[in-house]
Amino acid sequence: MQWGSRNRRRPGRPRRAGPARETVVALKGSQEWKAWLDGFADHCRLGLADTIEQSLLSYAKEREYGGPPKR
């Protein structure tokens, strides 16, 4: 492979198969609200996205709403 080649492999995460994913939700809030959410995620030992996803799953189940498809 030559150094100037356009087909050279770039470092980073490999592309995933299937359709591209898109941003679904973006939340804005105060610094205090963000600190509360970060604290809750730490308490659950999860990242923010997983904390929100599990919270939504629990709420949907409580409301007798079907589960979501795979993210």
All heavy atoms as TSV, in Angstrom:
chain	resi	resn	atom	element	x	y	z
A	1	MET	N	N	0.850	-1.169	0.000
A	1	MET	CA	C	0.000	0.000	0.000
A	1	MET	C	C	0.897	1.234	0.000
A	1	MET	O	O	1.845	1.317	0.744
A	1	MET	CB	C	-0.903	-0.013	1.240
A	1	MET	CG	C	-1.812	1.184	1.310
A	1	MET	SD	S	-2.831	1.261	2.809
A	1	MET	CE	C	-3.802	-0.187	2.680
A	2	GLN	N	N	0.538	2.189	-0.801
A	2	GLN	CA	C	1.310	3.421	-0.872
A	2	GLN	C	C	0.772	4.426	0.131
A	2	GLN	O	O	-0.411	4.434	0.465
A	2	GLN	CB	C	1.247	4.005	-2.277
A	2	GLN	CG	C	1.901	3.099	-3.314
A	2	GLN	CD	C	1.789	3.711	-4.693
A	2	GLN	OE1	O	1.115	4.702	-4.895
A	2	GLN	NE2	N	2.465	3.103	-5.639
A	3	TRP	N	N	1.661	5.339	0.581
A	3	TRP	CA	C	1.274	6.311	1.603
A	3	TRP	C	C	0.180	7.252	1.132
A	3	TRP	O	O	-0.656	7.664	1.902
A	3	TRP	CB	C	2.493	7.114	2.058
A	3	TRP	CG	C	3.326	6.315	2.997
A	3	TRP	CD1	C	4.487	5.676	2.725
A	3	TRP	CD2	C	3.029	6.020	4.347
A	3	TRP	NE1	N	4.945	5.001	3.828
A	3	TRP	CE2	C	4.049	5.200	4.848
A	3	TRP	CE3	C	1.986	6.351	5.203
A	3	TRP	CZ2	C	4.076	4.726	6.139
A	3	TRP	CZ3	C	2.028	5.883	6.500
A	3	TRP	CH2	C	3.056	5.084	6.949
A	4	GLY	N	N	0.139	7.611	-0.122
A	4	GLY	CA	C	-0.860	8.554	-0.605
A	4	GLY	C	C	-2.150	7.899	-1.060
A	4	GLY	O	O	-3.024	8.555	-1.593
A	5	SER	N	N	-2.283	6.627	-0.835
A	5	SER	CA	C	-3.443	5.884	-1.318
A	5	SER	C	C	-4.738	6.363	-0.671
A	5	SER	O	O	-4.818	6.575	0.524
A	5	SER	CB	C	-3.246	4.397	-1.031
A	5	SER	OG	O	-4.400	3.690	-1.376
A	6	ARG	N	N	-5.772	6.515	-1.485
A	6	ARG	CA	C	-7.080	6.932	-0.963
A	6	ARG	C	C	-7.804	5.769	-0.300
A	6	ARG	O	O	-8.752	5.979	0.434
A	6	ARG	CB	C	-7.950	7.467	-2.091
A	6	ARG	CG	C	-7.472	8.779	-2.598
A	6	ARG	CD	C	-8.386	9.260	-3.666
A	6	ARG	NE	N	-7.907	10.538	-4.162
A	6	ARG	CZ	C	-8.681	11.483	-4.593
A	6	ARG	NH1	N	-9.965	11.299	-4.655
A	6	ARG	NH2	N	-8.180	12.621	-5.014
A	7	ASN	N	N	-7.383	4.557	-0.576
A	7	ASN	CA	C	-8.070	3.386	-0.037
A	7	ASN	C	C	-7.456	2.896	1.266
A	7	ASN	O	O	-7.777	1.817	1.718
A	7	ASN	CB	C	-8.050	2.249	-1.068
A	7	ASN	CG	C	-8.877	2.601	-2.275
A	7	ASN	OD1	O	-9.859	3.317	-2.178
A	7	ASN	ND2	N	-8.472	2.105	-3.428
A	8	ARG	N	N	-6.594	3.699	1.868
A	8	ARG	CA	C	-5.947	3.220	3.091
A	8	ARG	C	C	-6.970	3.201	4.226
A	8	ARG	O	O	-7.868	4.027	4.308
A	8	ARG	CB	C	-4.730	4.069	3.383
A	8	ARG	CG	C	-4.874	5.041	4.469
A	8	ARG	CD	C	-3.617	5.803	4.711
A	8	ARG	NE	N	-4.065	7.175	4.889
A	8	ARG	CZ	C	-3.365	8.230	4.683
A	8	ARG	NH1	N	-2.151	8.131	4.262
A	8	ARG	NH2	N	-3.861	9.420	4.890
A	9	ARG	N	N	-6.800	2.250	5.096
A	9	ARG	CA	C	-7.727	2.069	6.216
A	9	ARG	C	C	-7.431	3.105	7.294
A	9	ARG	O	O	-6.308	3.280	7.710
A	9	ARG	CB	C	-7.571	0.674	6.772
A	9	ARG	CG	C	-8.553	0.378	7.853
A	9	ARG	CD	C	-8.473	-1.044	8.268
A	9	ARG	NE	N	-9.387	-1.214	9.389
A	9	ARG	CZ	C	-9.600	-2.341	9.977
A	9	ARG	NH1	N	-8.981	-3.414	9.563
A	9	ARG	NH2	N	-10.421	-2.422	10.987
A	10	ARG	N	N	-8.465	3.753	7.749
A	10	ARG	CA	C	-8.320	4.751	8.802
A	10	ARG	C	C	-8.600	4.103	10.148
A	10	ARG	O	O	-9.471	3.243	10.257
A	10	ARG	CB	C	-9.282	5.902	8.560
A	10	ARG	CG	C	-8.932	6.674	7.320
A	10	ARG	CD	C	-9.746	7.947	7.244
A	10	ARG	NE	N	-9.237	8.787	6.183
A	10	ARG	CZ	C	-9.878	9.030	5.055
A	10	ARG	NH1	N	-11.056	8.517	4.853
A	10	ARG	NH2	N	-9.338	9.801	4.141
A	11	PRO	N	N	-7.900	4.554	11.198
A	11	PRO	CA	C	-8.172	3.994	12.524
A	11	PRO	C	C	-9.545	4.445	13.029
A	11	PRO	O	O	-10.092	5.434	12.572
A	11	PRO	CB	C	-7.059	4.592	13.390
A	11	PRO	CG	C	-6.646	5.834	12.678
A	11	PRO	CD	C	-6.872	5.568	11.215
A	12	GLY	N	N	-10.070	3.676	13.954
A	12	GLY	CA	C	-11.358	4.042	14.540
A	12	GLY	C	C	-12.320	2.879	14.537
A	12	GLY	O	O	-11.975	1.751	14.209
A	13	ARG	N	N	-13.537	3.181	14.882
A	13	ARG	CA	C	-14.578	2.169	14.971
A	13	ARG	C	C	-14.968	1.691	13.572
A	13	ARG	O	O	-15.191	2.507	12.683
A	13	ARG	CB	C	-15.785	2.782	15.661
A	13	ARG	CG	C	-16.882	1.794	15.939
A	13	ARG	CD	C	-18.046	2.431	16.611
A	13	ARG	NE	N	-17.612	3.026	17.862
A	13	ARG	CZ	C	-18.402	3.680	18.689
A	13	ARG	NH1	N	-19.657	3.853	18.392
A	13	ARG	NH2	N	-17.948	4.183	19.806
A	14	PRO	N	N	-15.072	0.376	13.370
A	14	PRO	CA	C	-15.493	-0.118	12.048
A	14	PRO	C	C	-16.946	0.241	11.774
A	14	PRO	O	O	-17.754	0.390	12.695
A	14	PRO	CB	C	-15.311	-1.629	12.146
A	14	PRO	CG	C	-15.260	-1.938	13.588
A	14	PRO	CD	C	-14.799	-0.692	14.304
A	15	ARG	N	N	-17.278	0.396	10.519
A	15	ARG	CA	C	-18.662	0.689	10.145
A	15	ARG	C	C	-19.538	-0.497	10.466
A	15	ARG	O	O	-19.140	-1.640	10.335
A	15	ARG	CB	C	-18.746	0.994	8.651
A	15	ARG	CG	C	-18.073	2.281	8.294
A	15	ARG	CD	C	-18.279	2.593	6.855
A	15	ARG	NE	N	-17.580	3.832	6.543
A	15	ARG	CZ	C	-17.875	4.609	5.543
A	15	ARG	NH1	N	-18.826	4.264	4.710
A	15	ARG	NH2	N	-17.211	5.715	5.335
A	16	ARG	N	N	-20.757	-0.203	10.896
A	16	ARG	CA	C	-21.680	-1.281	11.221
A	16	ARG	C	C	-22.526	-1.605	10.009
A	16	ARG	O	O	-22.775	-0.749	9.169
A	16	ARG	CB	C	-22.546	-0.905	12.417
A	16	ARG	CG	C	-23.453	0.272	12.195
A	16	ARG	CD	C	-24.164	0.716	13.468
A	16	ARG	NE	N	-24.999	-0.278	14.063
A	16	ARG	CZ	C	-26.311	-0.366	13.861
A	16	ARG	NH1	N	-26.925	0.486	13.090
A	16	ARG	NH2	N	-27.010	-1.301	14.443
A	17	ALA	N	N	-22.984	-2.837	9.962
A	17	ALA	CA	C	-23.848	-3.270	8.872
A	17	ALA	C	C	-25.261	-2.743	9.106
A	17	ALA	O	O	-25.656	-2.482	10.237
A	17	ALA	CB	C	-23.857	-4.797	8.801
A	18	GLY	N	N	-26.002	-2.569	8.059
A	18	GLY	CA	C	-27.389	-2.139	8.184
A	18	GLY	C	C	-27.526	-0.635	8.061
A	18	GLY	O	O	-26.559	0.083	7.835
A	19	PRO	N	N	-28.746	-0.170	8.249
A	19	PRO	CA	C	-28.999	1.265	8.092
A	19	PRO	C	C	-28.316	2.082	9.180
A	19	PRO	O	O	-28.104	1.600	10.297
A	19	PRO	CB	C	-30.525	1.370	8.205
A	19	PRO	CG	C	-30.958	0.129	8.893
A	19	PRO	CD	C	-29.945	-0.918	8.572
A	20	ALA	N	N	-27.987	3.315	8.853
A	20	ALA	CA	C	-27.345	4.207	9.816
A	20	ALA	C	C	-28.305	4.545	10.949
A	20	ALA	O	O	-29.509	4.648	10.746
A	20	ALA	CB	C	-26.899	5.481	9.103
A	21	ARG	N	N	-27.749	4.716	12.144
A	21	ARG	CA	C	-28.569	5.139	13.272
A	21	ARG	C	C	-28.575	6.650	13.332
A	21	ARG	O	O	-27.693	7.308	12.798
A	21	ARG	CB	C	-28.011	4.549	14.568
A	21	ARG	CG	C	-28.142	3.049	14.557
A	21	ARG	CD	C	-27.619	2.309	15.740
A	21	ARG	NE	N	-27.104	3.059	16.847
A	21	ARG	CZ	C	-26.842	2.540	18.034
A	21	ARG	NH1	N	-27.036	1.273	18.229
A	21	ARG	NH2	N	-26.367	3.269	19.003
A	22	GLU	N	N	-29.581	7.199	13.966
A	22	GLU	CA	C	-29.695	8.645	14.050
A	22	GLU	C	C	-29.968	9.062	15.486
A	22	GLU	O	O	-30.389	8.255	16.309
A	22	GLU	CB	C	-30.811	9.153	13.146
A	22	GLU	CG	C	-32.185	8.597	13.509
A	22	GLU	CD	C	-33.265	9.055	12.552
A	22	GLU	OE1	O	-33.457	8.361	11.546
A	22	GLU	OE2	O	-33.878	10.091	12.817
A	23	THR	N	N	-29.710	10.315	15.788
A	23	THR	CA	C	-30.026	10.844	17.100
A	23	THR	C	C	-31.535	10.867	17.260
A	23	THR	O	O	-32.253	11.376	16.409
A	23	THR	CB	C	-29.457	12.269	17.264
A	23	THR	OG1	O	-28.045	12.208	17.090
A	23	THR	CG2	C	-29.792	12.842	18.630
A	24	VAL	N	N	-32.018	10.328	18.365
A	24	VAL	CA	C	-33.453	10.212	18.593
A	24	VAL	C	C	-33.933	11.298	19.549
A	24	VAL	O	O	-34.965	11.900	19.337
A	24	VAL	CB	C	-33.805	8.819	19.151
A	24	VAL	CG1	C	-35.277	8.717	19.490
A	24	VAL	CG2	C	-33.415	7.739	18.155
A	25	VAL	N	N	-33.169	11.557	20.597
A	25	VAL	CA	C	-33.573	12.527	21.612
A	25	VAL	C	C	-32.368	13.352	22.034
A	25	VAL	O	O	-31.276	12.820	22.210
A	25	VAL	CB	C	-34.135	11.806	22.866
A	25	VAL	CG1	C	-34.461	12.786	23.965
A	25	VAL	CG2	C	-35.346	10.985	22.523
A	26	ALA	N	N	-32.560	14.636	22.208
A	26	ALA	CA	C	-31.563	15.514	22.805
A	26	ALA	C	C	-32.270	16.310	23.894
A	26	ALA	O	O	-33.345	16.866	23.672
A	26	ALA	CB	C	-30.961	16.444	21.754
A	27	LEU	N	N	-31.707	16.314	25.081
A	27	LEU	CA	C	-32.350	16.978	26.217
A	27	LEU	C	C	-31.531	18.184	26.654
A	27	LEU	O	O	-30.313	18.125	26.685
A	27	LEU	CB	C	-32.462	16.006	27.394
A	27	LEU	CG	C	-33.264	14.737	27.159
A	27	LEU	CD1	C	-33.087	13.784	28.333
A	27	LEU	CD2	C	-34.722	15.089	26.989
A	28	LYS	N	N	-32.228	19.231	27.006
A	28	LYS	CA	C	-31.576	20.391	27.606
A	28	LYS	C	C	-32.112	20.540	29.010
A	28	LYS	O	O	-33.269	20.244	29.293
A	28	LYS	CB	C	-31.875	21.660	26.797
A	28	LYS	CG	C	-31.181	21.661	25.457
A	28	LYS	CD	C	-31.273	23.015	24.823
A	28	LYS	CE	C	-30.520	22.952	23.501
A	28	LYS	NZ	N	-29.995	24.232	23.115
A	29	GLY	N	N	-31.257	21.004	29.908
A	29	GLY	CA	C	-31.678	21.195	31.287
A	29	GLY	C	C	-30.670	22.034	32.029
A	29	GLY	O	O	-29.600	22.368	31.511
A	30	SER	N	N	-31.000	22.339	33.254
A	30	SER	CA	C	-30.110	23.143	34.088
A	30	SER	C	C	-28.907	22.305	34.527
A	30	SER	O	O	-28.915	21.069	34.417
A	30	SER	CB	C	-30.868	23.631	35.322
A	30	SER	OG	O	-31.211	22.526	36.153
A	31	GLN	N	N	-27.913	22.990	35.056
A	31	GLN	CA	C	-26.740	22.285	35.580
A	31	GLN	C	C	-27.133	21.380	36.739
A	31	GLN	O	O	-26.597	20.286	36.888
A	31	GLN	CB	C	-25.669	23.282	36.020
A	31	GLN	CG	C	-25.005	23.996	34.868
A	31	GLN	CD	C	-23.964	24.997	35.342
A	31	GLN	OE1	O	-23.836	25.283	36.526
A	31	GLN	NE2	N	-23.209	25.536	34.395
A	32	GLU	N	N	-28.088	21.835	37.540
A	32	GLU	CA	C	-28.550	21.036	38.673
A	32	GLU	C	C	-29.249	19.759	38.196
A	32	GLU	O	O	-29.059	18.690	38.770
A	32	GLU	CB	C	-29.512	21.850	39.559
A	32	GLU	CG	C	-28.866	23.024	40.253
A	32	GLU	CD	C	-28.764	24.280	39.396
A	32	GLU	OE1	O	-29.351	24.314	38.289
A	32	GLU	OE2	O	-28.090	25.219	39.824
A	33	TRP	N	N	-30.058	19.872	37.153
A	33	TRP	CA	C	-30.750	18.705	36.602
A	33	TRP	C	C	-29.750	17.715	36.015
A	33	TRP	O	O	-29.868	16.506	36.217
A	33	TRP	CB	C	-31.767	19.137	35.539
A	33	TRP	CG	C	-32.668	18.030	35.098
A	33	TRP	CD1	C	-33.769	17.569	35.738
A	33	TRP	CD2	C	-32.530	17.235	33.920
A	33	TRP	NE1	N	-34.336	16.535	35.029
A	33	TRP	CE2	C	-33.587	16.303	33.901
A	33	TRP	CE3	C	-31.606	17.210	32.872
A	33	TRP	CZ2	C	-33.746	15.374	32.892
A	33	TRP	CZ3	C	-31.772	16.270	31.864
A	33	TRP	CH2	C	-32.834	15.372	31.885
A	34	LYS	N	N	-28.748	18.234	35.317
A	34	LYS	CA	C	-27.700	17.376	34.731
A	34	LYS	C	C	-26.943	16.653	35.840
A	34	LYS	O	O	-26.659	15.458	35.730
A	34	LYS	CB	C	-26.745	18.227	33.888
A	34	LYS	CG	C	-25.519	17.497	33.364
A	34	LYS	CD	C	-25.840	16.569	32.229
A	34	LYS	CE	C	-24.605	16.152	31.463
A	34	LYS	NZ	N	-23.963	14.952	31.921
A	35	ALA	N	N	-26.629	17.365	36.916
A	35	ALA	CA	C	-25.930	16.738	38.043
A	35	ALA	C	C	-26.799	15.638	38.661
A	35	ALA	O	O	-26.293	14.570	39.025
A	35	ALA	CB	C	-25.567	17.791	39.088
A	36	TRP	N	N	-28.118	15.883	38.759
A	36	TRP	CA	C	-29.026	14.877	39.286
A	36	TRP	C	C	-29.046	13.640	38.391
A	36	TRP	O	O	-28.958	12.506	38.865
A	36	TRP	CB	C	-30.435	15.467	39.416
A	36	TRP	CG	C	-31.471	14.456	39.793
A	36	TRP	CD1	C	-31.751	13.995	41.034
A	36	TRP	CD2	C	-32.341	13.756	38.892
A	36	TRP	NE1	N	-32.756	13.054	40.973
A	36	TRP	CE2	C	-33.134	12.892	39.665
A	36	TRP	CE3	C	-32.523	13.786	37.506
A	36	TRP	CZ2	C	-34.090	12.061	39.108
A	36	TRP	CZ3	C	-33.478	12.953	36.956
A	36	TRP	CH2	C	-34.252	12.108	37.751
A	37	LEU	N	N	-29.136	13.863	37.076
A	37	LEU	CA	C	-29.165	12.746	36.130
A	37	LEU	C	C	-27.848	11.975	36.152
A	37	LEU	O	O	-27.847	10.739	36.153
A	37	LEU	CB	C	-29.469	13.257	34.715
A	37	LEU	CG	C	-29.609	12.206	33.621
A	37	LEU	CD1	C	-30.696	11.193	33.973
A	37	LEU	CD2	C	-29.902	12.874	32.290
A	38	ASP	N	N	-26.727	12.683	36.195
A	38	ASP	CA	C	-25.420	12.018	36.295
A	38	ASP	C	C	-25.337	11.190	37.585
A	38	ASP	O	O	-24.828	10.066	37.570
A	38	ASP	CB	C	-24.286	13.038	36.265
A	38	ASP	CG	C	-24.045	13.636	34.893
A	38	ASP	OD1	O	-24.440	13.011	33.877
A	38	ASP	OD2	O	-23.451	14.732	34.828
A	39	GLY	N	N	-25.840	11.757	38.678
A	39	GLY	CA	C	-25.824	11.031	39.953
A	39	GLY	C	C	-26.678	9.779	39.895
A	39	GLY	O	O	-26.287	8.723	40.407
A	40	PHE	N	N	-27.849	9.878	39.253
A	40	PHE	CA	C	-28.715	8.703	39.120
A	40	PHE	C	C	-28.045	7.633	38.255
A	40	PHE	O	O	-28.073	6.440	38.599
A	40	PHE	CB	C	-30.066	9.104	38.542
A	40	PHE	CG	C	-31.045	7.972	38.427
A	40	PHE	CD1	C	-31.339	7.160	39.512
A	40	PHE	CD2	C	-31.692	7.725	37.230
A	40	PHE	CE1	C	-32.243	6.119	39.417
A	40	PHE	CE2	C	-32.594	6.677	37.117
A	40	PHE	CZ	C	-32.871	5.877	38.216
A	41	ALA	N	N	-27.424	8.053	37.153
A	41	ALA	CA	C	-26.719	7.094	36.286
A	41	ALA	C	C	-25.585	6.407	37.045
A	41	ALA	O	O	-25.398	5.190	36.940
A	41	ALA	CB	C	-26.196	7.800	35.038
A	42	ASP	N	N	-24.829	7.175	37.833
A	42	ASP	CA	C	-23.760	6.584	38.649
A	42	ASP	C	C	-24.333	5.603	39.664
A	42	ASP	O	O	-23.781	4.532	39.890
A	42	ASP	CB	C	-22.966	7.673	39.374
A	42	ASP	CG	C	-22.070	8.470	38.447
A	42	ASP	OD1	O	-21.815	8.023	37.303
A	42	ASP	OD2	O	-21.614	9.555	38.878
A	43	HIS	N	N	-25.442	5.972	40.277
A	43	HIS	CA	C	-26.110	5.103	41.245
A	43	HIS	C	C	-26.501	3.771	40.594
A	43	HIS	O	O	-26.380	2.710	41.215
A	43	HIS	CB	C	-27.345	5.813	41.803
A	43	HIS	CG	C	-28.175	4.967	42.705
A	43	HIS	ND1	N	-27.830	4.717	44.015
A	43	HIS	CD2	C	-29.346	4.303	42.483
A	43	HIS	CE1	C	-28.750	3.937	44.552
A	43	HIS	NE2	N	-29.679	3.676	43.650
A	44	CYS	N	N	-26.968	3.850	39.343
A	44	CYS	CA	C	-27.373	2.650	38.599
A	44	CYS	C	C	-26.186	1.922	37.976
A	44	CYS	O	O	-26.350	0.834	37.428
A	44	CYS	CB	C	-28.358	3.040	37.495
A	44	CYS	SG	S	-29.907	3.713	38.106
A	45	ARG	N	N	-25.006	2.550	38.040
A	45	ARG	CA	C	-23.790	2.009	37.412
A	45	ARG	C	C	-23.970	1.821	35.915
A	45	ARG	O	O	-23.582	0.810	35.328
A	45	ARG	CB	C	-23.357	0.704	38.074
A	45	ARG	CG	C	-22.946	0.883	39.504
A	45	ARG	CD	C	-22.452	-0.400	40.099
A	45	ARG	NE	N	-21.903	-0.124	41.408
A	45	ARG	CZ	C	-21.073	-0.920	42.038
A	45	ARG	NH1	N	-20.717	-2.055	41.485
A	45	ARG	NH2	N	-20.621	-0.605	43.223
A	46	LEU	N	N	-24.591	2.836	35.288
A	46	LEU	CA	C	-24.852	2.821	33.854
A	46	LEU	C	C	-24.444	4.154	33.253
A	46	LEU	O	O	-24.322	5.150	33.955
A	46	LEU	CB	C	-26.345	2.598	33.575
A	46	LEU	CG	C	-26.951	1.279	34.024
A	46	LEU	CD1	C	-28.468	1.340	33.912
A	46	LEU	CD2	C	-26.390	0.129	33.208
A	47	GLY	N	N	-24.302	4.175	31.946
A	47	GLY	CA	C	-24.120	5.424	31.232
A	47	GLY	C	C	-25.461	6.132	31.112
A	47	GLY	O	O	-26.518	5.556	31.415
A	48	LEU	N	N	-25.432	7.371	30.660
A	48	LEU	CA	C	-26.671	8.139	30.549
A	48	LEU	C	C	-27.671	7.492	29.603
A	48	LEU	O	O	-28.862	7.381	29.925
A	48	LEU	CB	C	-26.373	9.566	30.087
A	48	LEU	CG	C	-25.690	10.471	31.105
A	48	LEU	CD1	C	-25.403	11.826	30.478
A	48	LEU	CD2	C	-26.532	10.614	32.342
A	49	ALA	N	N	-27.215	7.068	28.423
A	49	ALA	CA	C	-28.136	6.478	27.437
A	49	ALA	C	C	-28.796	5.218	27.988
A	49	ALA	O	O	-30.012	5.030	27.838
A	49	ALA	CB	C	-27.402	6.174	26.135
A	50	ASP	N	N	-28.016	4.367	28.653
A	50	ASP	CA	C	-28.590	3.136	29.213
A	50	ASP	C	C	-29.525	3.430	30.384
A	50	ASP	O	O	-30.544	2.761	30.556
A	50	ASP	CB	C	-27.487	2.176	29.646
A	50	ASP	CG	C	-26.755	1.568	28.458
A	50	ASP	OD1	O	-27.398	1.384	27.409
A	50	ASP	OD2	O	-25.558	1.282	28.583
A	51	THR	N	N	-29.196	4.431	31.189
A	51	THR	CA	C	-30.079	4.833	32.288
A	51	THR	C	C	-31.426	5.297	31.753
A	51	THR	O	O	-32.488	4.892	32.247
A	51	THR	CB	C	-29.431	5.951	33.123
A	51	THR	OG1	O	-28.205	5.468	33.674
A	51	THR	CG2	C	-30.339	6.417	34.244
A	52	ILE	N	N	-31.382	6.139	30.726
A	52	ILE	CA	C	-32.624	6.639	30.134
A	52	ILE	C	C	-33.402	5.510	29.475
A	52	ILE	O	O	-34.620	5.394	29.637
A	52	ILE	CB	C	-32.323	7.784	29.148
A	52	ILE	CG1	C	-31.789	8.995	29.931
A	52	ILE	CG2	C	-33.546	8.154	28.326
A	52	ILE	CD1	C	-31.168	10.067	29.078
A	53	GLU	N	N	-32.694	4.627	28.754
A	53	GLU	CA	C	-33.373	3.507	28.096
A	53	GLU	C	C	-34.056	2.606	29.116
A	53	GLU	O	O	-35.229	2.244	28.952
A	53	GLU	CB	C	-32.383	2.698	27.263
A	53	GLU	CG	C	-33.044	1.529	26.557
A	53	GLU	CD	C	-32.083	0.709	25.707
A	53	GLU	OE1	O	-30.864	0.795	25.923
A	53	GLU	OE2	O	-32.571	-0.011	24.829
A	54	GLN	N	N	-33.359	2.249	30.185
A	54	GLN	CA	C	-33.961	1.372	31.189
A	54	GLN	C	C	-35.120	2.052	31.906
A	54	GLN	O	O	-36.116	1.406	32.233
A	54	GLN	CB	C	-32.903	0.899	32.184
A	54	GLN	CG	C	-31.991	-0.135	31.576
A	54	GLN	CD	C	-31.134	-0.837	32.605
A	54	GLN	OE1	O	-31.314	-0.679	33.810
A	54	GLN	NE2	N	-30.197	-1.622	32.127
A	55	SER	N	N	-35.003	3.356	32.122
A	55	SER	CA	C	-36.095	4.097	32.743
A	55	SER	C	C	-37.335	4.081	31.848
A	55	SER	O	O	-38.461	3.898	32.323
A	55	SER	CB	C	-35.670	5.532	33.027
A	55	SER	OG	O	-34.598	5.557	33.948
A	56	LEU	N	N	-37.133	4.276	30.551
A	56	LEU	CA	C	-38.255	4.242	29.613
A	56	LEU	C	C	-38.877	2.853	29.537
A	56	LEU	O	O	-40.111	2.718	29.479
A	56	LEU	CB	C	-37.805	4.695	28.224
A	56	LEU	CG	C	-37.540	6.184	28.074
A	56	LEU	CD1	C	-36.873	6.476	26.734
A	56	LEU	CD2	C	-38.828	6.970	28.206
A	57	LEU	N	N	-38.045	1.822	29.540
A	57	LEU	CA	C	-38.570	0.448	29.534
A	57	LEU	C	C	-39.439	0.193	30.761
A	57	LEU	O	O	-40.530	-0.380	30.665
A	57	LEU	CB	C	-37.428	-0.561	29.492
A	57	LEU	CG	C	-36.682	-0.696	28.183
A	57	LEU	CD1	C	-35.419	-1.536	28.371
A	57	LEU	CD2	C	-37.572	-1.312	27.130
A	58	SER	N	N	-38.955	0.627	31.922
A	58	SER	CA	C	-39.708	0.441	33.158
A	58	SER	C	C	-41.029	1.207	33.109
A	58	SER	O	O	-42.078	0.676	33.499
A	58	SER	CB	C	-38.863	0.908	34.346
A	58	SER	OG	O	-39.572	0.798	35.542
A	59	TYR	N	N	-40.999	2.434	32.628
A	59	TYR	CA	C	-42.205	3.252	32.549
A	59	TYR	C	C	-43.213	2.664	31.556
A	59	TYR	O	O	-44.405	2.615	31.831
A	59	TYR	CB	C	-41.839	4.682	32.163
A	59	TYR	CG	C	-42.988	5.656	32.232
A	59	TYR	CD1	C	-43.595	5.961	33.443
A	59	TYR	CD2	C	-43.470	6.266	31.085
A	59	TYR	CE1	C	-44.652	6.852	33.511
A	59	TYR	CE2	C	-44.527	7.163	31.140
A	59	TYR	CZ	C	-45.115	7.453	32.352
A	59	TYR	OH	O	-46.165	8.333	32.414
A	60	ALA	N	N	-42.710	2.192	30.405
A	60	ALA	CA	C	-43.599	1.588	29.406
A	60	ALA	C	C	-44.269	0.326	29.964
A	60	ALA	O	O	-45.466	0.101	29.759
A	60	ALA	CB	C	-42.825	1.269	28.132
A	61	LYS	N	N	-43.491	-0.484	30.692
A	61	LYS	CA	C	-44.045	-1.699	31.286
A	61	LYS	C	C	-45.104	-1.345	32.324
A	61	LYS	O	O	-46.172	-1.962	32.377
A	61	LYS	CB	C	-42.925	-2.521	31.933
A	61	LYS	CG	C	-43.379	-3.839	32.472
A	61	LYS	CD	C	-42.211	-4.644	33.020
A	61	LYS	CE	C	-42.685	-5.977	33.547
A	61	LYS	NZ	N	-41.575	-6.774	34.083
A	62	GLU	N	N	-44.822	-0.331	33.144
A	62	GLU	CA	C	-45.785	0.124	34.156
A	62	GLU	C	C	-47.090	0.587	33.508
A	62	GLU	O	O	-48.167	0.381	34.056
A	62	GLU	CB	C	-45.154	1.278	34.942
A	62	GLU	CG	C	-46.023	1.865	36.021
A	62	GLU	CD	C	-45.339	3.052	36.692
A	62	GLU	OE1	O	-44.170	2.904	37.099
A	62	GLU	OE2	O	-45.967	4.113	36.783
A	63	ARG	N	N	-46.984	1.168	32.325
A	63	ARG	CA	C	-48.159	1.664	31.600
A	63	ARG	C	C	-48.756	0.622	30.655
A	63	ARG	O	O	-49.622	0.939	29.849
A	63	ARG	CB	C	-47.776	2.910	30.779
A	63	ARG	CG	C	-47.315	4.077	31.602
A	63	ARG	CD	C	-48.489	4.643	32.356
A	63	ARG	NE	N	-48.091	5.808	33.110
A	63	ARG	CZ	C	-48.908	6.785	33.423
A	63	ARG	NH1	N	-50.158	6.750	33.050
A	63	ARG	NH2	N	-48.475	7.794	34.129
A	64	GLU	N	N	-48.238	-0.624	30.733
A	64	GLU	CA	C	-48.702	-1.735	29.900
A	64	GLU	C	C	-48.569	-1.434	28.414
A	64	GLU	O	O	-49.452	-1.712	27.613
A	64	GLU	CB	C	-50.132	-2.120	30.268
A	64	GLU	CG	C	-50.262	-2.588	31.702
A	64	GLU	CD	C	-51.676	-2.927	32.111
A	64	GLU	OE1	O	-52.597	-2.834	31.272
A	64	GLU	OE2	O	-51.856	-3.293	33.287
A	65	TYR	N	N	-47.434	-0.860	28.064
A	65	TYR	CA	C	-47.118	-0.553	26.667
A	65	TYR	C	C	-46.038	-1.525	26.210
A	65	TYR	O	O	-45.122	-1.827	26.970
A	65	TYR	CB	C	-46.633	0.900	26.536
A	65	TYR	CG	C	-46.526	1.372	25.116
A	65	TYR	CD1	C	-47.670	1.678	24.388
A	65	TYR	CD2	C	-45.293	1.494	24.494
A	65	TYR	CE1	C	-47.585	2.101	23.075
A	65	TYR	CE2	C	-45.202	1.921	23.189
A	65	TYR	CZ	C	-46.343	2.224	22.480
A	65	TYR	OH	O	-46.261	2.651	21.179
A	66	GLY	N	N	-46.139	-2.007	24.978
A	66	GLY	CA	C	-45.207	-2.995	24.464
A	66	GLY	C	C	-43.762	-2.502	24.454
A	66	GLY	O	O	-43.494	-1.305	24.442
A	67	GLY	N	N	-42.853	-3.448	24.441
A	67	GLY	CA	C	-41.423	-3.126	24.446
A	67	GLY	C	C	-40.963	-2.605	23.101
A	67	GLY	O	O	-41.598	-2.851	22.064
A	68	PRO	N	N	-39.849	-1.897	23.095
A	68	PRO	CA	C	-39.334	-1.313	21.864
A	68	PRO	C	C	-38.563	-2.335	21.026
A	68	PRO	O	O	-38.143	-3.372	21.537
A	68	PRO	CB	C	-38.377	-0.242	22.380
A	68	PRO	CG	C	-37.849	-0.827	23.641
A	68	PRO	CD	C	-39.015	-1.566	24.245
A	69	PRO	N	N	-38.331	-2.014	19.750
A	69	PRO	CA	C	-37.431	-2.851	18.969
A	69	PRO	C	C	-35.998	-2.601	19.412
A	69	PRO	O	O	-35.737	-1.669	20.185
A	69	PRO	CB	C	-37.643	-2.347	17.527
A	69	PRO	CG	C	-38.127	-0.946	17.691
A	69	PRO	CD	C	-38.882	-0.908	18.982
A	70	LYS	N	N	-35.085	-3.410	18.939
A	70	LYS	CA	C	-33.670	-3.239	19.264
A	70	LYS	C	C	-33.198	-1.871	18.787
A	70	LYS	O	O	-33.553	-1.428	17.707
A	70	LYS	CB	C	-32.850	-4.350	18.598
A	70	LYS	CG	C	-31.397	-4.331	18.974
A	70	LYS	CD	C	-30.657	-5.486	18.344
A	70	LYS	CE	C	-29.191	-5.384	18.704
A	70	LYS	NZ	N	-28.432	-6.456	18.091
A	71	ARG	N	N	-32.395	-1.199	19.637
A	71	ARG	CA	C	-31.862	0.112	19.253
A	71	ARG	C	C	-30.900	-0.050	18.115
A	71	ARG	O	O	-30.673	0.746	17.325
A	71	ARG	CB	C	-31.093	0.765	20.415
A	71	ARG	CG	C	-31.972	1.452	21.376
A	71	ARG	CD	C	-31.264	2.383	22.326
A	71	ARG	NE	N	-29.896	2.069	22.637
A	71	ARG	CZ	C	-29.127	2.788	23.397
A	71	ARG	NH1	N	-29.572	3.863	23.926
A	71	ARG	NH2	N	-27.891	2.452	23.647
